[in-house]
Amino acid sequence: MNLRIASRRMIGLTIILLVLTTLLGLLFFGLFRWAIKDGQFDHPEEAKYVIFRNEQK
């Protein structure tokens, strides 16, 4: 009897973990798509050359 209760509990926890993992993955995928749409990855090499620019203030 205890084995059935434990197995049902494990199945419930597995389903909860699968749902949470899927939601977290979708959240990060959405953030990645937003970053691409926002232009965060347009010029990845540009940041290291900013120091060499001669800007007069």
N, C-alpha and C positions, 0 to 999 in steps of 0.2 A: 504494500500500500504506500509506503513512504517513497518507493522508487517512482511510482506514478506521479506523485505530487512534485518530486524533484525534477522529473523529466518535463512536466508541464511548465514548471517555473523556468527551467532552462530554455525551453522553446519560446516562452514569452519574453525572456531577456534577450534572446537572439533576435527576435523580430524587432524589439525596441532598438537594439543596437544597429540593425540594418537600416531602419528608418532614419535614425539620427545620423548615421554615416552618409546616407544618401542625401539628406538635407544639407549636411555640412559640405559635401562635395559640390552640390548645386550652388551653394552660397559662394564658394571659392571660384567656381566656374563663372558665375555671374560677375564677381569682382574682376576676374581676369578679362572678361569680355568688355566690361566698363573701362578698364585701363587701356585696352586696345582702342576702343572707340574714342577715348579722351586724348589719345596721342602720346601716351606715356612711353611707348616703344618705338617712336618714329626715328629718333636719332640717339641711339644708346651710346655711341662713341663720342658724342658732343661734350659730355660732362667733363671729360679729362682734358679737353682743350680750352676750357673756360679760363683757366689760370694764365694762359699765354696771351690772352687778349689785352690790348693796350687801350684801356678806357680812361679818358681824361675826366676828372670831376671838377 
